[in-house]
């Protein structure tokens, strides 16, 4: 991945020159044209039906420009800067027409223009995920002769100032082109085309691994209290980049400039020379650290190598058996030992090593009854580091067995092997934290990948994002709705529909009540439902424990399409998952929960008793609760030993226990409800 920084003026000149030769066809006999059109007006484009259609571009100053589209003609005089604009009356859907622009002797023709519905698709990698990357790619390719479907996929580009142009082109969906299209975007568009009988265009403007703040205008973020600290850091880190644009294709060129001072080099494993990996090493003098956590939270503002050791008591029945050692995600690299023997390591060769879930098999010949020792050398080369969790992912269990796992989220011994001051914490350092991943910076993706479309009429927005914001729940609950409001304001077309995918199940299956994890971020996403004309596709039933990019992209696409079909196109069909509507606490501690969107009633997916509900006890601990469906929309939750529950939750974990659905088959959305005891 490469990225470069160039001035906004230079990039605009580059894009302008590209537009002349690439986005339009020149009329016969014209070798050079002064005419230019807005970036989205390329061959095969889709223009929004039933809405005013603006067409703008540049010509010679004061020149009269005539524009023809589907039998309508409009004229305008370019201003002193050569800018012209005309607006066409709303048009009905049509599969193909031409846009012809004339000014003096110059003439441009944009062929195969469709009038239909345009949906703007954004977020991170699960929205990007292409047809060629999914198991059903052959099936999707075989049915991709779709002249009424088109897509425009934005290259990854960021800017520290709002941009208005881009270089990417529209493409017609064919078996050849569909492989590079967003799978969710394609399947959504196909369902809308087939059910509404109109051409559909999707604009895919998404970038994997990016946080919500990058997609939100900086002016909006400055109004939000939860963003104060992030914005202060951002302003310090980008003071020399005002007016710059960064292109993904040259990302490495930017990062390599800082890499030598940014990334600490591992000079070798000295801990093994001291015997720190051995089971009989005396570590009594080492300090302790409750894992999972970052070393920074322990007050260690350093980079370098640290050792962690834990003594575990292995049951007699496990002796001689292969064990699975799960550690969650470690940032950055690790070398892991069991009773002195190396059993696993993860280094730079592993994609996304900093969030890769470590799972190492301990050979049975190393496993003995009683005390065994786990030793881990963690190397943190830059910025935050440590055991990233979640807690539920830190376990030890027999391979292929069903015995209860030993939890490893506990106090570990630790010692520093070698360290330097973390340059991201050093204000005098040349290294600036926000340059580590410049696409994370506040507002930079809005500037380059959203703002250029703000004058392009669309039918609505689709969003799949949130994985990169797990753990920032309060911030997300404030920023996400603010982003939606800001986008709508930028388009100026009222409360445009905004439908998003709630995060799926992920990581190790829930074993303990009240884990939170991704459940808390899902609740933060749902803050958007307080805004009008929004909707959520709940896909707890479509996740994968070990795959942050679930292979099932048809389920989220279909549920997004159902949201649109019901709320935008007026079809009478179920589209919602059950959500908590009200609650009542009785004197005996029983909690009655009423849900909306049950349609013909609640049921379980497998016909068994409801599960996944938990109570928070007065001492702060959580317990599994008993649940009974007592009517079409109501359940009663209880526990014989909990007469004063402090909270009730459902599906409150990263990969939660859950089995309640409505009659339409949609899974109930998870929730946490704080309770007040009835007097």
N, C-alpha and C positions, 0 to 999 in steps of 0.2 A: 504494500500500500504506500503510495507516494502522494505528497501534497506540497504545494508551493504557495508562497505569499506574494501577491502582486497587488498593485494599487487598484482601487475600484475603477478609476478612469481607464486604466489599461485593459482590465478585464472586459469592461463594457465595449471598448473598441474592438477587442478580439471577438466578442460575441456578435457584435454588429456586423462585422465582415463575414462571419460564418453564416449569419442569417441570410444575407444577400444571395449566397451561392447554395445554401443548403436547405432553407426552409420554404422557399418559393421557387417557382419555375419562371424563367425570363421569357417574355414574348419574343417571337421570332424576329430577328433583325436587330435586337438591342444587345449591344455588347457590354455596356456599363449602365447600371441603373442607380439613380439617387434614391429610389424608393426602398423603404424598409418597413417590415411589419412586426408587430408585437411577437414575442418568442413563441407563444402558444399557437399562432396561426401558421402551422406547417401542414403539408399534405397529410390527409387521413385524420385531421383533427375532428373532434366532436364539440359542437357548440350547444349550449343549453337551450332546450326547447321551452316554450311558454314563458320566456323571459326576454327583456330587452337585450339585444346583442351589441355590445360595443366593439368597434374595430378601430384600432389606432396604429400609428406608426410614424415614420418620418419621410419627408419629401424636401424639395427645395423650399426655402423660406418664401412665404406668400403665394406658393403655387396652389392651384385648384386641384383637388384630388377627388376622383369619382370612384365609388365602390359599389359593386354589384354583387348581390347574394340572393340566390333562389328567387329571382324575378323582382326583387326590390332593388332600388338604386338610391344612393345617397351621395351628396357632395359636400365638401368642406374645404376651407382655405387653410393651408398650413400657416402657423404663426411665425414670428420672427426667428424662432429656433428650428423651424421646419417641422414641428409637431402638428399632426392632424388627428382628428377623431370624428367618427360618425357613429350613429346608433340606429340599429334596425329594430323595427317593431317585433314583438314576440312571434315566433314561428312554430308551426306544428312539426312533428317528427318527420324526418325524411332520411333515407339511407345514404344518398349521395348527391351532391351538388358542387358547384365551383364558386370560389370567391375571387373576383376579378377587381384589381385596383389599377387605376390609370391616372397619370399625371403628366400632362404634356405628351412627349413622345415615349415616355416610360410606361411599361405595363407589366404587372405581376399577376400570375394566376396560381392560386392554391387549389389543387385538385382533390377530388374525393372527400369533400367536407360533409360530415353527417350532422344532422340536427337531432339531438336526443337528450339523454340525461348524463350529466357529468358528476362523478363522485370523486372527492379528494381523499386519498388513502394515506395515512401517515402513522408514525410510531417507530418501533425498532425492529429487530431482526425477524420476529414472527410475522410482521407485515411484509417485510422484504422477501421472505422465504419463497424461492422460485419454484415453478412447476417442475423443473428438472431435478429438484432436490427432494421430491416427495415420492413415496413408494408407488403411488397411483399415476405416476407421470405418463406411462404408456397409454392408459385409459384417457387421460385428459388430452394428450396430444392427438389421439385418434379422432376425437370429436371437436377439434379446434378449427374447423373450416367455418369461421364466423365473421363474415364481412361487416356485420353490424356491430361487432365488438372491436374497440380500439383501446390502446393504452399508451401512456406516456410515462416512462420510468426515469426519474431524476437521478443523475449521478450524485454522489456524495460531495457536497460543497458547503463550506461555512464562510460566514463573513461577519466582521465586526461592525458593519454598517448595512442598513437595508438595501437589498438589490432589487432590480426590476426585470432583469433579463436572465436567460439561461440558454443552453445550447442543445438540449435534448429534443428528440423528435417523436411525433406520434407514430404508432405502428398498428396495422390491422392484425387482428388475431388470426394466425394461421398455424398449422402444425409446426412450422419452422420458428415462428416468432414467439409462440406461447411459452416455450421453454424458459425464456428469460423474464416472463411476467410473474408478478406476485400471485401466488396460488390463491390466497384468500381473496385478493382483488378480482382475479379472473373468475373464480367460482361465484362470487357475489354478483358480478356484472352479468354473468351468463344466466343466473336465475332471474335477475331483474329483466333482462332482455326477453327471456322466454315467457315470463308471466305478464309483462306489461306491453310486449310487442313493440318495443322502441329500440333504436340504437343506443348503446351505452358506452361511454368512455370513462376510463379510470385514470386518474393522475396519481402515480405512486411516488410519494416523496417521503422516504423513510430511511433511517440509518441505524444499523444494528448497534446495540449496546449503549444507546444514548438516553440521558435522563430528560424528564419533562421540562426542566428549566431551560434546556437548550432550544426547545420548540416554542418558548413563550417570549413575547416581546420584552426587551429589557425595560422599557417604560412601564410595563405592567408589573414586572417583578419588583421594581423599586417601591411599589405601593404595598408590598406584602411583608409583614413582620417576620415571618419564618425565613425570609431570604436575606436578611440584613448581613449576617456573617458571611454567607457565600458571596454576596455582591461586593463586600469589602475586599475579600481575597481576589475576586475577579478583577476589580479595578486596579489593584496593585500589579497583578500578573499580566495585564494587557495594555498597560499605559503606553507602550511603544508600538502598538498594533492598530491604532485608530485608522479607520478607512481602508483596512486591508481585507482581502478576500483569500480564502484558503481552499484549494481544490484537492479532493481526496487522492487523486492519481499521483500527487507529489507529497503525500503525508510524510513518508520516511525522510525526504529531503529536509523537512523542517525539524523532525525529531532528532535526526542524527547530529544536527548542529549542537544539540544539548546533551547527547547521550553519554559522552565521556565523563561529564561531571554529574550527570543526572543519575546514572545507574552505577551502583557500587559493584565492583568486581569481586567475585568469590575467590580468595587466594588459596583455598584448600581447607579440608576438614581436619582441624587440629584437635577437635574433641575426641576423636578415636585414639589419638596418641596419648590422651590423658585417661583413656578407659571409660569415658562417659557413656559409651554404648553398652557396657558390660552389666550383667545382672548383679554382680557383687560389688559394684562401685558404691562407695559410701557417700550418699548425697544428702545427709542429714543437715549439713550447713547451708544447703541451697535455700533460696527463698521460694515461696509458693505463689501460684497464680491460678485463679479459677478460670477454667476454659469451658466454652470458647469465649475469647475476647481478643481485642487487638492489643499489641504491646503498648501502643500509645495511651490506651485507657489505663494502663498500669503506670503511666508516667514515664515510659521509656521513649523519649523522642530521639530515637536512633535508627540507623540502618545497620545491618550486619547479621551475624550468626548467633542464634540462641539455641540452647538445648533444653528439652522438656523431658521429664521422666515421671513414670507412674507405675506403681506396683499394683498388680491386680491378682485377686485370688481366684484361681481357676477351679471349678468344681471337679470332683473325681471323674464324673461321667464324661468330661470334655478331654481328659488326658489322652494324648495320642491322636486326637481328631484335628482335621483342618479347621481353622477358625477364620472368620472374616473380621478384619480390623477396619472399621469405618471411622474416619476422622473429620468428615465434613470438608469444607473448602479451606485451604491454607494459602496465605499470601506472603511470600511468593513461592519458594521452592522448599522441598523437604527430602531428607534421607531418613528412613524409618527402620528401627531395629527391634527385634524381639529376642530377649535373653542374649543380647550381644550379636546376633546374626542379622544382616541386612535382609529385609523382607519387602522393601518397596521404596521407590523414589519417584518424584515428579519434578521435571525441570522445564526449561524454556522451550523444549521441543513439543510440549503438550499445549495444544491450542487453549487459550483462555485459562492458563495454568492458575491464575489467581482466584478463579472461581470453580476450578475443577474439584469435584468431590473425590477425596482420596478413599480408596477401598482396596486394601491389600490382603491377600490370602496368606495366613500363617501355616506353613507346613506342619502336619501332625507330629512329625518327629521332633519338633522344637517345643511342643506343648506338653507341659507337665502339670500334675496335680499340685494345687497350692500356689505359692507366690511365683509370679512371672513378672518380668519387667519390660515395659514399652519405653523406648528411648527415641526421641525425634530431634533431628537437627533441622531447625527452620532457618532459612536464609532469606532475609528481607532486603531487597536491593534498592528500594526507593519508596518514600512516602509511607502510608499506612501498611502495617503488616501484622500477621498473627493468625490465630485460629478464627475463621470467619463464621463457623457454625453451619447450620443451626445446631442447637443442643441435641435435637432428636437424631442427628446424623452421626453423633459420636458414640459408637457402641462396639461391643465385642460379642460375637455369637458364633455358634458352630455353622459351618457351611452345610446348607441343605437341611438343617435341623429346624425344629419348631420350639426349642427351648427359649425361655425369656432371656433377652440379651442383657449383658452387663453394661450399664451406662458409664460412659467415660467423661461426661460433662461434670467434672469435679475439680478439686484442687490438685494441681500438678507441681512438682518441683521444677525449678528452672534456674539456668545460669547463662550468663553472657560469655560467648566464646571470643567474639571480636566485634567491635562496633565503631561507628563514626557518627557524628551529629547528623541527623536526618536533614538533608539540604532543603527539603520542603518546609521545614520548621525554622530555617535560618534566614532571617530577613535580609542578610547581607549576601546571600548566595546568588549567583547568576542564574541558578535553576529556579524556575517558577512553577508551582504546583499545577496551575491550570494549563500549562503547556504539555503536561504529560499526555493528556488526551484533549486536545483543543476543541474537539467536537462536543465536549461536555460543558463548555462555558455557557453562561446564561445568554440566551437570545440569539446565539450565532447561527443556529439552524433555522430559526424563524426568519432571520434576515435573508438567508440565501436560498432556502428551500420552501418557504411558505409565502413570504411577502411578494415574490414575483408573480404569484397567482391571485393576489388579493383583488384584482380588478376583473378576474375571469369568472363569470357567473357559473355556479355549480348548484347541484341539487342538494348536496349535503356532504358530511364528513364521516369517514370511518377511521377508527383509531385502535391500535393494538400496541400497547406499551405499558411499562410499569416494572418489568423485571429489574431494570437498573436503578430503581428507586426503593426497592425493598429495604426496610429499616428506617426510611425517611417518611414515616406515615403521616405525621402532623403536617410536614411540609407539603406532601403530595395532596393531602385533602384541601389545602389552601391554593396551591399553584394550579392544579388540574382544572378546577372550575374557572379560575381566573384566565387560564389559557383559552378555554372554550369561549368565554365572553370576549376576549381580545380578538380571536379569529373572526368571530361574528361581526365585531365592530369593524375590523379591517375590510371584510367583504361588503359591509353596508347593505346587506340584503335581509335584514331582520333576523329572527331566531332560526337560522338554518339548522336542519336536523343534524344531530351529532350522536352517532352510535359507536360504542366502544366494546372491546372484548375484555371481560373480567379475567384476571389471571387464572390459568388452569391449575390443577393439582401438580405438584412437583416435589422432588426430594423424597427422602425415605418416608414410607407410610406412617401415619400417626400411631404412636404407641402410648402416649401419655396425654391426659386431658389438659386443655388450656395451653397448648404450645404456642399459639399466635402465629409467628412467622409470616408467611405470605397471606395468611388470613387477615392480618391487620392492614396490609396494603390493599387487599381487595375491598375492605371497608372504606379505605381512603379513596379508592377509585369511585366508589358509589356516592361520594359527596357530589359528583356531577349530576346525579339524579334529582337534586334539588333545583336544577335549572330546567326551564321549559324545553320541550322538544328534544329530550335526550333519551337514550335507551342503552341497556346493557345486555350483552350476550354472555350468559353464565355457562362456563364450560368445565366445571369441576369433574365432569365425567369424560373429558377428552384430553386429560393430561398424561404425562409419563414420568415415573419417578426419577429416571436417570437421563431424561432428555428435556432440556430447557426449550427445545424446538420440537414440540409434539408432531408426529407424522400426520396426524389427523387434522388437516386444514379444512376439510369439508364441513365439519360440525360448526366451527366458529363462523365460516362464511355463510352457511345456511341460516344460522340464528341471527346474524346481522341482516341478512336479506329479509327474514321474517319481520324484524323490527321495521325495516323500510317499507315492506309491503303493507303492513298494518297501519303505520303512523304517517307515511308519506303518500302511499298510493291508495289508501282507503279500503284495503281488503279486510273482510271480517274473518280473522283467524287468530289463534293464540300465538303470542310471541314472547311472553314474559315467564320468568321463573318465579316461584313463590318467594315472597319477601315478608319479613315480620311487619305486621300492621299494628298490633297492640299487645300489651301484656297485663296480667293481673296476678298479684301475689296474695295467697290466702294465709290465714293465721297458722295453719299447720305446715307452712313452708312449701306447699305445692304452688307451682307457677303455671298459669294458663296462658298460652301463646296463640294469638290469632294471626292468620296470614292472609294476604291478598294474592290475587292471580293464581288461585287454585283451580279455576275453571270447574270441572265436575267433581273436584275433590282431591285431597291429599292421599297418597299411598306410598308404599315403598317399592323400590325398583325390583326387588326380588321376592316380595310377599312376606318377608320376615318382619320382626318387630322393628320399629324405628330406632336408629342408633346415631351416635355422633353428637348428642347433647351432653353438656357438662355444667356442673355447678361450681361456683367459687365459694369456698367456705369462709367463715369469719376469720380464720387464721391466715387467709390468703392463698391456701392451697386449693387445687382443683380436683374434682372427682367426677367420674362418669355418672350420669343420672339415668333414671328410668323414664321412659317416654311411652305415652299411649295416645293414639289418635282417637278423639272422642266425638268429632264431627267432621264435616267436609273440610272445614278451614281451621280447626282448633286442635291443639295437642296439650296434654298436661304433663309437666315435667316434675319429678320428685326424687327424693332420696331419703331412706328411713333415718339416716343419721345426720341429715342437714335440715334443720328446722328454720334456719335464718340464712338462706342463700344470699350472697352479696351480688352475684351476677349469674346470668345464664348465657351460654354460648352454644353455637352449632357450627360444625365444619370450621373450627377455629384453629387451623394449622396449615402448614405449607401443603401437605398432602393428606387432607383430613379424612377421618371416618365420616361417611355420609351415605344415606340411602333414601332420603325423602325426595319425591318428585310430585308434580301435579299430574292431572289426567292427560295433559299433552306430552308428558314425558320429560319436561324440563327440570333439571335438578334445582333444589332449593338453594338460594343464595345464603352463604354463611353470615353469621352476625355475632355480636357480643352486646348484651343488654345489661346495664347496671340496674340493680333492683333496690327498691325501698320496701322494707317489711311492712305489711299491713298491720295497723294498730288495732 
